[in-house]
Amino acid sequence: MIDYKRPYYFFDYILRIFFSVLLFLFCFYNDAMAVVTDKSEYWSNEGILVSASADPLNALVLFDLGKTEVSICKTYESQVQGAGSIGLLSVCSITGDFIPAGSYSLIELNGRRANCNDLSYIKCKESVDFLNEALFSTKGLPPLPPPVIVPTHPPTGGRQEVEQSAVTGGGPTAYRPEISIYSPLDGKTYGTNIEIIYEATDKNDSLGQKNLGLGGTPTTIFFSKTADTRQKMQLGTNLPEKGVFKWNTKDLPEGDTYNIIIEAIDKVGEVGESISGSFSIDHTAPVFAIKTDPTITRGEDVKIFVESSKELSIPPRVTVTQNEFNAFNVLMTGSGLKFEGIYKVVRGYDGPAKIDVFGKDFAGNESNLIVSGGPFSVGILPPPKPIILSPLDRDIAPAGVIEVKGKARKDTEVILSLNGDEKFSKKPDSNGEFIFSNLKLRPEFNFGINVISIISKDAAGNISETADINLKYNLAPEIFLESPVKGQILGPVAQISVKATDKNKDKLKLKYEISKDGGVTWIILDVPSDKKNYAWDTTTFEDGDYSMRVTVSDGTSEKVAVVDGLVIKNLLPTFSFADGARTVTNKKELILSGLVTSSIKMSPRSNILSVEYSMNGGISWEHTNIVSGLNTAEVKFNISLNFTEEKIYQLLLRAKDDRDIYGRGIKTVVVIFEPPTIPTIISNKNGDIVDDLLDGNKLEAGVQIGIEGKSKPNTTIIVKIDENIFSGKVESSGRFLVTGVTIRKHGNNYLEIYAEDEAGNKSGINGLNLIYNNAPSSNFLNPRHGRGLNHKTTIEFTVSDPDGDDIKTTNLSLKKPGESYFTSLDINSPNNKFEIDVSSFEEGAGYEIRLEATDGISKSSKTVVFFVDNTKPKIYLNNVPKKNFKKDFKFEATGYAEDSLSGIEFVEYSLDGTHWFKALITKGFLTKKSNFKIRHPFTLDDGEYEIKFRAVDVAGNYSDVWLENIVVDTMPPRMGSFEILYNNILIYPDENGFSVLPGKKLKIRASFEADTEEAYLLVGKEKISLLQTTDHLWTGDFERNNIGSFEIKFGAKDQFNNIVENKKIGNLNIIQEGVVRVIPDKDEIEAEIVDGADIGVYMFNEDGQRFERWPGEYYGIENPTKSDKNGKYSLFLPSGKYQIRVHKVGFVKLKTNEFSISSGKFLNFDFELKRREGVRGFIEDVLEKIMIF
C-alpha cells in the first residue's frame, strides 16, 4: 500500500518525515519536480512514501510493468499550518493490502484524467500530459517473525500488560491500538466535503507480533455532536488501518460543532479510540454586492468595490466586460469581507459594462452570485436608477411573500432581481410607478438576508445604476435547556446551561424566570441577557418545587424552553413579604412587614433565633422588630425606615436558626416623593427635517436618531412613534439621550415623549413633529472635479431624489476666479444639460460650478472646481524601429506627450479609428510632460494597420493624431486552389486522387496569397518550380513515367520570409495503359497481343440522337488511335456520353456499350478481339482490304 506515512519504527518514521519535508521544499522552490519514491525496492506490504508536484490538478498513475492494469492515485491537501505554509503535498493511496512482487512505474500526468485505462505504459510516456516517472520494485512478503506465546486468556479490554515468563510459558504483551486523526482540525470550519485523514497503529506490529496486531480492515469511523460525544453515529466500518475517508455533510445541520471518533480493534480484541477536535459545518456560499465609482464614466478609471456576505480565503476574481469587447481581469486588494480594485476603461466600447465575480470562503464554499450592483456605464448617459418606496432597506419581512413598490422613468423597463438569480420585469404606469407582487423570500438564502436589486433599461439597452434593498426573512431562534433537568434537586448553587442558536446569525438575548405556582406567576432572575451558562444562587428562594423558563429573543421572534419538577432543598430559612420583594413608596417613613420560615423539608423543622437587616451592603447589621414566633419555625417581624431622598434602597436580610445556619434575603425599596415632569427636548424642534445622513444604525431599516433633553433624574424617558416604543434613563444630572429612535415613514412623523418613574408615575406628553425627507442627490458628469473644460462644451449632470419625490427646481451657477459670488447660468436645464462656450474665458484654474436642487422640502448643493484650458496637448512617438512583422508578436511603442497648462491625463491609440485603448503612463501623470508605453494586450491579425496615437489633457483637449503604418504578416503563404490539366482539359480527382497514364505531360495552375514570392510543387520526390503568370496564377509542367501513387505537395515563401514547406494537397496515381488482346483459346496460357488495332471513339449527338465520330483533333488527340507493338493504347476523353469501337483486319469488330464520363479522364479499358474463321471470315477480310474503313 502506498501512503504518506510509514507505520513502522519510530526513528525511521521521523527520518522519513524529515526527508519528505526537504523533498517537498525542493519541489516548492523549483519550477518542476520529479515524482520520487523514498526507496527503489520494497517489501510488498511495506509503506511507500511518494512526493510529487504540488499541482493539485495533476494525477499519479501506477503501471505494473509486467501487466496492463492502471491505478489512479489521488492528491491530498497538505496539513502544514501557520505563516509560510508550504502549500500542497501530493501523496498516493492504492487499494489493497500489498503490491505483488514485480517492477512498477509511477507516472505523473499533467491534469486529472477521468480514465487512464485506455493508455498503455508506452503510450502514457509518449502522451503530451507526461511529466515524469519513478521506477521501483517489490520483492514479496518479508520473512515471518519467530512464533510468540499468547496467553490462554487474552486481555478483553483496556491496555493490560502480561509478563512473559520462561518458566510459566507466559505470552507477550498485547497492546491497545492507537489512532492519529490528522483531519478534520480543531476549531476549523468545513464545507460540504470533509476528508477524514487517519492512521491506526499497534505496537505489536512494530515488534513483529503480527498475530497480536491490526487486521486488514480494523477501523470504524463515527461522528457526534460536541455537546454529547456519547451519542455517536457510524460513518463507515471495516476500513483500512490508515487512509482518507470522504464524508459528504450536505444533510448535516449548520450551527452545531462536531467531532470525529475513530475506533480500531486488533486481532485479540483490544480496542483503541481517538476523538478529534471540535469543528463546525458551513454550507452557505458567499454572495456579493458591488458598487462602482463612478457609476457613469467618460473614460476615467472606475474603482470597483466588492463586499462579500462571508469572509473570503483570498481576494475574489473580478472581470469587467465592456460592450462588445473582451473580458479583462481586475486586480483586487483587501481581506475578509471588503475588497477593491481599479479598472482602466477602454474607450470606444461605449455602453453597459458588466462585472463578474468569483470567490471562495474559508470553508471552501464557492460562488459567483451577485445580488446587488454589477453594471456601470461607459460614455453614455443611462436612465436614472429606480426608487424603491417599500419595503424599507434592512427591514424585516412580515411574511414570506412580499410586494415591492417603486418609481422609475416612464419610458423604461424595470427589471427586478431577487437574490441575484430570479428575474422579473414590467413597465411603469403613466405616473412612473410600478409594483411587483407575490415575491417569495427564501429563508435559507444568505442567513435569511434576501436581496432585491432593481434596474431601469431604456429602449437602446442602456442600464441604470442598481437600486438595492436587503430584506430579512426572520427565522425564530432555537433554544434547548441543557441543565437543570426535570426532577433535579438543586443545591445552594445551581448551574444553568442553555444552548441557543439562530440561523439568521442574529445577536440573541436570554431571559431567565422561575415559578413556584406551576407557571401562574413568574419571577425574573437577575442573569445577564447574554449569558448561556450561569451559576444561580438558590438560597434566596424557599425550599420547594419550581419550574424554570428561559426565553430567547433575536429582537423579532422568541422561543421558550421550560423545565418543571425542579426541587430546591437547601434547608435554609427564607424570607417573604406581603407586598413582594419590591416596594415602591412616596413617603419618608415606612414600615415593612415580613415573615421568615425554616425549611418545610426538615423534620423536625429548625427554630428561628434571630432576624437582622443591613442598609449598607452588609457592613453593619440591625435587629428587626419581632412581632411573634421567636424561637419557632415561623417568625413575623417588621422594620421601621426613614428616607431623606429619592433613591432605590437595597435591604439585606439574614435569619439564624438553632443550627447556627443563616438564611438570607433581599428587599428592594424604591422611594419617589414627586411624579416626573414633562421632558424638555433640546436636540430637536417641531418641523425639523431628518434624513439618512443622521442614521445612527446602518444595519436597521429606517433612520435611527437620538432624542436628547432634560427631565427628572433617575426616571425613564419613553419615546413612542406609531406603535413602536423606545426608552432611555435620565442621568442624575437630569440629562437624557434616547438612542435608536427609528423613523420609518417618509414625510411627517409624530413622536410622543414622556417620563416614567419607578413607581409607574407618568409625566405629561411632549409632542414632537419631525419630517423624514432626503434631499435630492446630484452629480456632475462634465466637468469632473479638479478637471477642466475647453472651447464649446456641455455641462452635464444627473439629479434624482432618494425618496422618489419630484425635483421641483435645479439651478446651475458659475463663479470665476477672483469673484465672491455665483452667477446663475440656467434654471431647470432640459435633460440636465447646458451648452457653454469657454473659448473666451481666461485659461487657468479656480473656476467653480454649482448645482442646487430641491424637492420642495429639502435642498441639496453640489459644487465642483475646474479650470479652463483651450490649448491642445502634443504627442511624440519614439522611433518605431520595426514596422513589418512576420511572426507572432504584440505591438509595443514608447513616447511622450506635453501640455502647457492642465497636464496630460492619458494617452490612447487606435487600430481602427473607432476603438481607443489606453497607454500606460510611466512617468508624469497629470503633469505637463508625461512618458508613456504601449503594449497592445492581444495578438494582431495579419494585415496592414494605420495606428493612430493621441494625447488627452485634463481639460479634455485632444492632440493632433500621430500616425504609424505597420504590416503584420505572421502566416506563411497559403494556397487558395489548384487544378491539373492535360491538353488544356481539366482532370478531376476521385476519392483516391488524380489518375493519369504514364508519360503524359501535365500542367498545374495554383493561386497563392498576393505577397508570395516563390512557390514549388513536389510530386513524389520530383520538385517542379512554379512561375507566376500575368493573371497572377502560378503554373508549372510535369510528367511521371513510373506506375504507382505519389503525394502532391507544395511549398512557398512570402516577402517576409514566412515559409511553408511540403504541405500535402493531394495524390497522383500513375495507372497502367489499356491493352488490346486476342481472346485466348482454351489451351493457350497467355493471350496474344494485338498491335495496330484501331480504337475509335464515338460521341452521342443529342440533336441527331445517334453516335458520331468524336473530333479528337480539336483536343490534340488522335481518333482513332492505334495499339502499339505491346498492344497498349493511350486515350483521354472530356466529359460526355461515348461508345468505343475496336477493329483490326482478321478480327471481329468490337463495339462497347455506351458509357458516360462526368469529367476529363484517362481510359485504360482492356479489349479482347476474336479472330475471324472459315469462309465468312475470309470473305470479310478481303472486303475490308478493298474498302475504306
VEXPAMI-786128 format. One record per residue (C-alpha): residue in one letter; x, y, z. Coordinates in steps of 0.001 Angstrom, whole numbers, plus 500000, padded with zeros to 6 digits. Each point is the difference from the previous one (the first is absolute). Last residue first. Layout:
BEGIN
AXYZ
...
//
This chain:
BEGIN
F487448501514406934
I500461500628496408
M499259496988497909
I502249497629498026
K501717498502503057
E496746499849501935
L498338497929497282
V502805497473500009
D499891499603503838
E496192499615499917
I500292497266497301
F502602498037502050
G497872500261503175
R496982498720498174
V501973497129498570
G501200498851503397
E501302502001503016
R500340503575501073
R502113500493503149
K498282501305503144
L501162503238501613
E500479500714503746
F500085503630501204
D501533501306503267
F498644503364501189
N502630502570501016
L498192503268499399
F501439503325501222
K497284502334501292
G498593503511499562
S496763500325501940
S496573498373500304
I500769497107497620
S497116497977498593
F499782496488498514
E498450498409496916
N500563496276499653
T503202499097498214
K500422499057496316
L502483497351498868
K500581499079496319
V500899496339499396
F503699499618499278
G502000499328496874
V500341503630499103
K499974502081503230
H497172501670501819
V498978501590503325
R496869502173500369
I499488502201503061
Q496665501592501007
Y499699503262501854
K497827502366502070
G501860503177501055
S502747501504502193
P503451500304498436
L501852496928498703
F503602498825500289
L501286496921498104
S503306498193499930
Y500437496518498488
K501877496850500894
G500207496871497804
N503724499695500670
K500805500985496400
D497771503036500397
S496199500175499923
K498650502617497621
T498015503196500565
P496849500853498142
N499893502832500670
E503275501841500743
I499903502441502934
G500935503662499654
Y496721501049501574
Y498399501200496786
E501612496984498302
G497793497757502150
P496926500706497921
W497806497143501389
R498491497946497155
E496219499955500273
F497606498067502210
R496343500664499378
Q497099502097501349
G500476502570497265
D499709502928502383
E501463498217503006
N503068498848498075
F501623497131501897
M503773499864499688
Y501939497329498127
V503608499066500783
G501992497690497736
I502684497578501194
D501764498693496885
A502162496928500586
G503633500329498934
D501226497454502566
V497935497142501376
I501723498117502848
E499390496239500240
A498419498695503165
E502141497917502380
I499324496350500994
E498432498869496749
D498206496636500109
K496518501434500311
D500593502474497249
P500850503577500888
I497855502997499027
V502582502112498273
R501271503017501848
V499737503824499973
V501548501623503096
G499021503089502124
E502802501986501539
Q501019499346503651
I499328502745502599
I502130502850501379
N498099501182503145
L500661503608501121
N498934500785503567
G498855503262501680
I500843503306501675
K502872499071502309
K502047502783501540
N503661499491499217
E501219503340501318
V498377503252501071
I502231503013500431
N499575503496501407
N502965501831498481
F498302503384500317
Q499534500197496212
D498226496637499954
K501354496449499634
A498289496912498563
G499874496201500080
F497689497474498396
K499268496326500310
I498566497362497680
E500448496485501394
F500801497260497493
S498182496741499215
G501541497476497611
I501025499263496387
N503136501882499023
N499979502432497112
R499030503260501713
E499457503373498367
F500369503661500968
D499135503514498881
G499727503127502207
T497635502849500738
W499423502719502646
L496994502258499444
H500316503796500105
D498191500409496617
T503314501187498585
T501592496687500927
Q501940498999503123
L502443497150499563
L500014496686501829
S503118497936500636
I499498496243499739
K501646497762502642
E500020496241499340
K500054497927503164
G496390498877499777
V498476502868498166
L501283503171501738
L498713503318498708
Y501718503339500488
A499304503585500994
E502031503189500437
E499063503643500634
T496556499742501587
D498685503415501128
A496691499623498142
E498965496756501632
F500257496972497706
S497946498702497051
A500931496801498196
R500273498654496418
I501517496596499309
K500801498669496556
L500428496354498970
K502165498316497390
K498968496370499756
G502745497404500358
P497981497598502117
L496191500087499953
V498347502215502602
S497603499471502977
F499703503063502310
G499117499170503624
N498614496908501739
E496448501327500562
D499885501209496409
P501967502895498576
Y498908502233497150
I502189500552496962
L499388503263498204
I500624500046496255
N502711502337498777
N501798497095498279
Y500140498380503443
L499147502252502922
I500532500009503792
E498240502592502190
F500848502023503126
S498251502052502666
G500865502664502615
M503481498982501000
R501174501698503187
P503174501953500427
P501511499827503495
M498098501802502779
T501387502771502215
D499484502840497596
V499384503204501897
V500664503228498148
I500441503266501846
N499028503602499355
E500543502616502713
L497881503124500350
W500105502718502670
V496589501634500510
D499847503635501042
S499516500348503740
Y496627499693501672
N498818502519502573
G498027498442502887
A500935502535502677
V502353497501501649
D501914499544496766
V499447497324497382
A502821498610497864
R499616498348496616
F501292497004498069
K498611498493496818
I501123496652498610
E499535499534496261
Y500050496231499745
E500685497612497107
G499008496386500504
D500549496846501987
D498101499888503272
L501454501768503007
T500821498136503207
F498475501339503209
P500678502580502677
H501684502613497813
R503047501186501863
I500249503761499989
K502311502013502211
F499649503588501148
N502076502910501205
S498143503034501250
K500887503685499820
K497790502753501420
T498920497870502957
L496832497973500592
F502043496726499912
G503697500865499602
K501645496610499535
T499032496530498731
I496580500969498671
L498772496694498552
A498144500403496723
K496227499887499837
F498127498336497163
W497717501728497511
H497317498385497858
T498871501966496976
G503082500988497983
D500691496332499131
L503199499143501864
S499630502721502602
Y502316501621502511
E499649501776503313
V501989502274502240
F498599501108503351
E499613502898502396
I502755502258498688
G500289503341501789
S497732503002500419
L502170502728498577
S502698499603497345
D499380496392499057
E502616497506498859
A499918496345498960
Y502690497323499982
G500901496875498076
T500215496233500100
A498780497187497715
E499021496327500182
F497888497765497735
K499638496434501190
F501657497338497847
D499486496780498015
K502358500035497030
K500613501992496830
F499783503539501237
N500686503063497877
K500165503367501788
K503150499598502026
P502085502758501479
V497055502104501206
N501821503226500790
N498603501602503128
L496482501327499683
Y499289503631500753
I496693501436501174
K498905503595500446
P497295501455502234
K497312502299498608
T499466503390501605
N496505501078501122
D500510499352503727
V497444501255502501
F500141498779503577
F497711498041502278
V498606499996503537
V496791498091500599
T497024501035502116
K496926497968500970
S497108501458501973
S496959498304501469
K496666501428501144
S497304498301502048
I496275500645499948
G498950501020496491
D501999497233498344
T503008502280499657
A503108500242497836
E503041502277499970
L502859499398497556
R503193502003500390
I502886500718497625
E503342501245501205
Y502964501394498053
G503332500242501846
A502389498815497288
G501386501590496840
E499187501172496524
E498054503245499866
F496553499316498615
S499366500959496372
S499866496418498756
V497866499001502994
D496841499392497963
I497171498378501964
E497153497630499106
F497924498837502973
K498799496459500596
N497707498442502646
N497574498818497298
P498707503592499833
S501706502272502566
N497599500945502817
I501490503480500511
D503170501041498140
L503212501959500428
S499550501702503355
T502989502043501105
F501776498844503153
Y501594502460502400
S503408501120501213
E501773500263496640
G503788499670499802
P499916496883497838
K496610499571498322
K496831498874501736
L497302498174498037
S496367499022500656
L497602497159499125
N496621500032501748
T497747496947500137
T496397500216501161
K497053497829501037
I501569496563499757
D497145497555500513
D500206497828503104
G501162496395499631
D501515499868503475
P503605499896498763
D499347503009497692
S501922500206496752
V502422502355498276
T502531499255497270
F502365502497498461
E501380501180496679
I501710503279499129
T500501499955496258
T502926501346498020
K501086502743497684
H503674500720500621
N501576498071502884
L498979498796503448
G502143498660502832
R500700497470502727
G500181500405503781
H496436498786500448
R498630498606496778
P498530502407497475
N497924498287498766
L498189497094501658
F499092502094503020
N498008498229502731
S496783500721501819
S497984498416502826
P496772501674500983
A499501500610503738
N498655497212502169
N496785500407501973
Y498748498826503398
I498144502947501489
L499901500200503818
N497055501055502180
L500612499857503776
G497373499636502720
N501017500373503677
I497648497772501930
G499171500460503709
S501960498103502589
K499432496416500983
N500067498368503436
G500902496314499795
A501604499868503406
E503446499767498451
D499414503262498135
E498614500701496536
A500884502885497685
Y498218501040496778
I500623500385496262
E497351499455497309
L501513500234496492
Y498030501022496888
N501491499244496572
N499494502106496845
G501428498780496695
H501547496639499217
K499126497465502690
R502675497960501725
I501248502121502873
T501905497885502494
V501040501352503421
G503301498155500442
T501273502196502813
V498125501680502847
L502348502587501495
F499293501391503461
R501121502861502224
G498794500496503586
S503458499965501582
S499192496663501664
E499607498601496500
V496617499408498393
K499635496473498644
G498977499078496455
S496982498654498153
F498665499180496564
I496427498962499163
N498587499051496594
E496283500114499247
D500076503318498100
I502889501835501627
K500323499783503785
V502978501370501893
I500094499038503699
I502465501635502379
T500712498053503179
T500576501761503307
N503245500247501974
P500149503809499797
K496885501978499008
S500227501198496419
K502330501574497469
G500532499401496277
E501459497892497207
I498144497902497449
G502428497880497976
I499406498929496398
Q499605496735498107
V498881500366496390
G497921497222498469
A500951496336499875
E502873498720502104
L503676499334499221
K500932503625499265
N499471500950503646
G500341503680500965
D498271501371496925
L500478503776499950
L501131500030496352
D496901497968499205
D497773503021500555
V498329501957502785
I498181503276499422
D498966502057503030
G496360501101500041
N499712500178503787
K503336500361501739
N502824497576500523
S502918499260502306
I498850502080503002
I496759498238500971
T498630500775503483
P498320497070501732
I496592500536501684
T500486499688503770
P500531496794501974
P497810499121503043
E501245501256503403
F501190498136503168
I501427496816498446
V501576497361502256
V500576496531498477
V500528497292502629
T501658496693499066
K500041497088502471
I502717497345499879
G500195496659501805
R502286497721501985
G499719496849502083
Y502678499533502596
I501037496740501665
D500771499958503768
R498101496693500211
D497393501762502185
D499127502286497108
K501546503316498896
A498143502518497806
R501561502430497540
L498735502942497989
L501743502434497648
L497995503127499228
Q500610501654496608
Y498781503579499696
I499058501729496729
K500091503747500522
E498017503136500560
E501433501696503027
T499598500261503802
F498469496623500775
N499070498525503431
L499517496235500483
S498200497862502620
I500504496245499505
N497457497311500813
F500032496397501190
K498043496739499936
V501906496823500879
E499181496469498839
A501844496842501181
T500014501149503627
N502619501711502203
L498370503374499303
G496420499516498831
S498545503484500227
V500447503692499122
I503781500101500114
N501277503512499165
T503053499520497812
H503538499913501342
E502589502193498258
W503074498890498005
S503186501822498886
I502173499716496909
G497418497774498321
G499303502189496954
N499304503164501927
M496307499692500920
S500339496718501948
Y497285497805501533
E499740497517502866
V497765497077501197
S501010497749502945
L499361496506501518
I497795498348497346
N499157496389500925
S500868496976497819
R497312497724498580
P499772496437501358
S500055498674497428
M501521502156497333
K498501500575496532
I497780502790501364
S503088502182500207
S499966502707502678
T497784503019499620
V500551503766499944
L497026502340499657
G499867503685499138
S498515503391500756
L501711503153498735
I499233503275501765
L500592503186498010
E500782503643500700
K500923502572497352
K497023499012497868
N499820499705496192
T500294496206500064
V500946497075497720
T500618496566501561
R501781497091498358
A500422496393501236
G496276499515500359
D497280502101501628
A499310497487502781
F503658499351500518
S501912496702499995
F503261498788501490
T501619496543500010
P501669497841502668
L502275497359498468
L499380496272499314
N501705500438496569
K497494497805498221
I498924501729496812
V498218497441497831
L499532500398496254
G496958498160498641
D499442502058496900
V502287501081497158
V498959502632497479
A501673501166496768
V498543503013498187
K500512501428496505
E499752503650498997
S499868501949496769
T500987503532499021
G502861501129502196
D501744496642499740
S498317498821503196
V500641497024502271
T497678499250502911
V501045497721502889
R497328498637502343
M500666498138503240
S497378498152502056
Y500195499558503760
D499317497563502854
G500969500999503559
D502606501596502184
E499548503709500147
F502094502151497728
T502920502284500941
T502260496955500395
T499628499085496324
D503111501852498799
W500069499295496243
A503364499321498320
Y499584501030496372
N500685498596496534
K498315501475496935
K500631503571501135
D499121502794497548
S496936501251501917
P501919500381503270
V498190498036502767
D497903501680502723
L497245497406500035
I496531501089498935
I497201498639502218
W497072498301498274
T496349499639500891
V497537497293498979
G502801497704498870
G499499497150502443
D499820502162503105
K503691500218500921
S501205501670496789
I503496500992498837
E501071502187497093
Y503121500427497819
K500025502397497039
L502480499527497138
K501048502393497248
L501301498859496627
K502100501824497425
D498757498911496599
K501876497410497892
N496841499557497904
K500025496280500816
D499888500778503721
T501330497769502755
A499406499598503747
K501454497291502271
V499325500717503658
S501836499005503168
I498839500959503482
Q502211498709502817
A498311499971503400
V501721501481503058
P498420499313503399
G499059496516498811
L497339499075497491
I498214496656499919
Q499431499050496374
G496582498574499094
K499986501526496521
V503409501133498840
P502161502948501051
S501647500182497559
E499987499586496224
L497186502437499296
F499715499973496210
I499269503079497910
E499471500713496305
P499651503477498548
A497033501027497852
L500778500452496353
N499793503506498602
Y499830500529496274
K502085503166499931
L499782502415497131
N503065501651498546
I499238502780497543
D501644500972496742
A499517502571497258
T502381499172497173
E501597502619497733
S498177500220496722
I500349497756496963
N500204501068496378
G498187497624497635
A499129502666497443
A496315499950501051
D500915500783503597
K500751497574502813
S499248500778503653
I501574497945502770
I498727498335503176
S501847497905502602
I498212498149502791
V502256498157502413
N498718497386502452
I501792499814503350
G498786496686501484
F503482498705500857
N501061500561496379
F497089497978498601
E498324497448502288
P496886502088500718
R499303500681496325
L497650502874499196
K497142499518497587
L499006503022497951
N496231499990499628
S499722503528498625
F502293502377498112
I498524503512499854
F500967502883497721
E499566503782499926
G501124502313497183
N496720501923500102
S498839498546496680
D500770496499501273
P503486498495500260
K500728497076497659
K500744496544501379
S502785497548500698
F500806497040502243
K503279498092500432
E500884497274502532
D503799499583500234
G501744502752501955
N498052499643503228
L496850501419498405
S500721502017496872
L497478502597498882
I500021501466496493
V498166503270499262
E499552500885496333
T500382503664499162
D497836502741498469
K498270500955503279
R503153500690501983
A499861497960503180
K497980499831503226
G499601497336502657
K497926497339501702
V501115496496501020
E497494497436501293
I500903497119502304
V499499496281500545
G501828498411502947
A498310502228502532
P500567503132502098
A503355500553498296
I502595501587502259
D501398503261498658
R503587500646498900
D498769502274497166
L496400501003500351
P497214498113498235
S498951502106498250
L500836503132498030
I502770498562497838
I501229502758497660
P501261498963496554
K503435501035498686
P500085502785497471
P500232498937496331
P503495499602498576
L502075502929498719
I502666498488497769
G503794499849499848
V500372496899502162
S497222498865502343
F500249497808503101
P498633496537500660
G500294497823503116
G497907501227502881
S498102497647502292
V499649496239500427
I503077498894498052
L500357496214500092
N503401498664498940
S500306497515502855
E502317497508501661
N499765498348503429
G503475498865501112
A499435500523503725
F502261503071499943
D497851501670497356
K500474499840496233
G499456502780497460
F498942500652496406
V498839503382498726
D498730501256496641
I499571503676499066
K498179501129496859
A500575503274498191
P496978501657498378
G500678502238497004
D503010501480498306
Y502738497769498608
G501980502857498476
R502174500657503018
V501374497063501980
V499493500818503698
K502701499200502530
Y498486498013502869
I501148500664503563
G499622497566502905
E498222499630503312
F499291497376502634
K497831499737503110
L498940496910501973
G503225498510501330
S502931501438498127
G500881502775497605
T501446500358496515
M498525499154496624
L501845499898496664
V497391500358497257
N499939497395497225
F498862501074496531
A497120498552497983
N500169500755496275
F497803502518498212
E496464500384498640
N498921502346502856
Q502603499898502718
T500704496797501884
V501504500342503464
T501503497088501931
V500369499455503747
R501628497038501754
P499376500370503723
P502769500734502504
I501112496873501887
S498420497926502804
L496808502036499874
E498024501230503024
K496275499719499465
S497298502256498513
S502614501370497632
E500441503685499189
V501581500879496682
F501020503582499197
I501060500897496458
K501832503257499275
V499459501136496436
D502743501751498036
E499035503033497932
G498618499565496485
R496688501818500204
T498879497893502954
I496541499529501517
T499744498065503281
P503108501797501222
D500974498390502252
T498611496487499893
K498063497900502507
I499648496237500130
A498191497741502471
F501106496371500036
V498692496684501249
P501919497465502075
A499067496314500037
T498172498570503004
H500864496387500801
D502003500659503162
I500751497180502420
S501928500352503266
F503005498330501580
S500803498603503432
G503311498184500407
S500211496358499035
I499216497079502287
S502178496866500148
E499158496414500936
G501939496778500416
V498426496564500335
E501854496785500951
G498137497013498571
V502924497633499385
K500356500773496290
D499941503759500502
I497078502404500202
A500047503619498804
E497518502694500991
I499698503477498524
I497874502830501388
I499568503161497938
N498642503017501831
Y497298502545499241
T499014503586500700
D496440501115499425
G498727502958497963
E499601498270496658
P497871496926499516
L501476496880498359
D498299498998496749
K502815501409497810
T502687498393502168
N501657497753497408
W502780498033501688
K503025498759498095
F502186497570501961
V503741500312499476
G502388497279501002
K501314497905502829
E499188496642501594
P497622499219497161
L496223500240500580
N497685497278501263
T497541502702501075
G498680503312498718
L498047503052501130
Q498602498737503299
M498054502338502245
K501122501012503484
Q497871501015502953
R502662499749502690
T501761502998498494
D497312502252501489
A500218503754499466
T502752499525497414
K497502498376497661
S501103496592498854
F501770498276497155
F501071496406499558
I502782498181498132
T500783496276500323
T503470498553499369
P501434496464500034
T499986499205496295
G503075497792499337
G500566498914503583
L501996501898502590
G502549498396502235
L500059496997502323
N500680497397497308
K502353502470498328
Q502444500019502922
G502876501558498032
L500673502570502714
S498661502784497720
D496794498012499567
N499633499463503770
K500248503763500479
D496733500408498142
T499325502835497592
A496887501721498658
E500319502911497574
Y497479502677499093
I498962502525497389
I496291500853500025
E499445502042496860
I497008502274500359
N497675500925497143
T497095502454500413
G501953502811501616
Y502327499987502984
T500655502368502908
K503144499547502085
G500175500087503795
D501805496665500336
L501097498506496719
P498161497436497885
S502435498434499180
Y503217498516501391
I498378497466502325
S502569497674501627
I498783496662501369
E501689497639502487
P499256496287500239
R500146498380503494
Y503076497918500700
A500046496260500642
T503124499170502042
P501766496793499043
G499027496527501265
G500679498182503365
G501625496555499744
T500069499595503738
V503707499602500362
A501205502100497111
S497657502770501115
Q498538502767497926
E498196502627502101
V496495501020498910
E499378503727499569
Q496413501191499893
R498773502875497854
G496240500101500152
G497742497165499045
T499816496250499567
P503550499027500927
P500980496582498663
H499034496882501993
T502359497198498915
P502767502539499706
V501716500219496583
I503403498388499525
V501953501437497123
P501186498411496723
P503118501465498370
P499316502825497524
L498952499085496419
P502459500856497240
P499020503086497956
L497211499749497400
G500684500389496291
K502888501748498305
T498634503345498823
S501529502219497325
F500401503702499336
L500023502436497097
A498981503673500351
E498513501969497105
N499846503467498458
L497673502499498335
F497864498157497434
D496941501991498887
V501214500184496376
S499794496206499972
E503040497979498924
K500556498681503536
C496317499027500227
K500143498348496608
I502912497809501152
Y498285499004503256
S496747499289498207
L497254502549500131
D496268499305499655
N499676499088503663
C501001503499501012
N496442501222500610
A498855503414501200
R503503501362499593
R501025502688502459
G502429502559498611
N503698499708499050
L500802496345500564
E502392498577502601
I501146496426499391
L500726497308502624
S501723497090498267
Y500069496486501438
S502091496840500000
G498773496840501716
A498988498395503249
P496357500634500770
I499009503332501585
F498451499437503427
D496802500330501980
G498044501566497178
T498715503394498865
I502685502387498778
S500578503265501915
C502176502828498590
V501361503206501455
S500347503451498468
L500867502747502456
L498416503388499524
G500928503267501685
I503219500468501953
S498307502305502492
G501990503190500408
A498045501061503011
G498302497207501888
Q498978496418499206
V501284497069497923
Q497118497560499473
S500684499640496302
E496989499446497755
Y499679496587498411
T500586498870496422
K498575496615498927
C501312496962498197
I498659498266496887
S500739496302499560
V500783498508496578
E500053496351498987
T502112499028496964
K502326497408501499
G503720499357500575
L500877503673500287
D497290500399502616
F499084503632499349
L498950502472502715
V498500503335498919
L500441503222501986
A497759502897498989
N500562503749499792
L497299502541500850
P501251500569503555
D503347501336498698
A502568499478502750
S501899497550497827
A500884496639501521
S501240498366503168
V499233496323500633
L500701498094503229
I499510496266499600
G498710497886502881
E501149496355499971
N497639497129499255
S501720498946496777
W503455500522501485
Y501657502941498354
E502650500961497458
S500944503404498514
K499621502061503137
D498392503317501062
T497931500225496845
V500273503053497757
V497753501756497476
A502214502564498337
M499820503650500973
A499184502977497828
D500501503767500299
N502138499597503074
Y499486501477503459
F497002497864500934
C501421496745498716
F503187500454502039
L497824500827502961
F498167496713499432
L503203497980499986
L501225501663503171
V496595499324501613
S500144496371498871
F503539499681501357
F498864501050503450
I496821497883499922
R502028496972498973
L502517500576502756
I497203500226502551
Y498466496712498795
D503356498201500113
F500366501114503591
F496476498860500845
Y500213496646498322
Y497135498879497789
P496747501560498757
R501524501944497148
K498295503243499073
Y498597501569496801
D498521496865498509
I500693497267497500
M498708496530500875
//
